[in-house]
Amino acid sequence: MATRAQSAERKSGLERAYEAVRRSRVPARVRRRGGDVVLLAAEDWDAIQETLHIASIPGAVARVRDGRDYKELKTINRPALERLLKA
């Protein structure tokens, strides 16, 4: 069984790992006897879940790759934009 000092040291190390992953957005593998775990920024986890959801929709990936569903964006100069905003 771990001593209090060992537990505190582990907790401190995990907190540093949490912060490093959150700041860098680079996942970290934590090796454990019972099996490894991965620390991942919550925003990255959400993005993975959204990607998996979209990929589960029949034909969605092909439509995104094809890109014909999207209209080309028009550029607008600043004076024209300002006129639109005033209207």
N, C-alpha and C positions, 0 to 999 in steps of 0.2 A: 504494500500500500504506500502511496506517495505521502511524503511529509508535507506539512503546510508550506515550507519554503519551496519545495519542488512544485507544488500546486500553484503557488503565487508566481513562480518563475515561468511555468507553462502558460498561465493566464496572461502574463505580461508579453510573452512571445507571441501569443495568438493575437493580442490586441495590436501589436506592431504589424503582424501579418495582415490583419483586417484593414488597418489604415493604409498599408502599402498597396494592397489590392484595390482599395477604393480610389486612391489617388492615381495609380498607374493604369488601372483598368486591365491589368495583366493577371490572368488567373494564377493561383498558386496551388500546387498539390501538397497535401499534408499527409505524410506517411504515418500509418498506424499499424500496429500488430494485427488488429481485427479487419483491416482493409483501409485503403486510402480514401481521402475525401478531397474535394476541390473547393477552394474559396473563389467566389466569382462575384464581381460587382453586381448589385441588384439591377442596374440599368442594362447590363449585358444579359443577365438572365431573362429579363423582360423581352429584350430584342430576340433572343433565341426562341422564346415561347411564341412570339408573334410570327417569326419566320416559319416555325413548325406549323402553326395554324394555317398560314397562307399556303404553305406547301401541301397541306392536306385537302385543299379545295381543288376538285378536279379541273384541270386546265388553267389554273391560276399562274403557275410557274411559266407555262408556255406563253400566256398573254403578256406577262411582264417581260419575258425575253424578247418577244416579238415587238412590243412597243407601239404597235399601230393604233392602240386604243387611246394614245395620248396625243394631244394637239401640240404642235410646235409653239413654244413661247415666243411672243413678240417683245422686242425691246422697245423701250419708250425713253425719250429724252427728258431731262429734268423739267424744262418749262411746260411740256405737255402733261407731265405728272402733276405739277403744281396746279395747272388749270383744272385737271380732273378732281383734285382734292378740294378745290374751292367750290366746285359745282354742287 
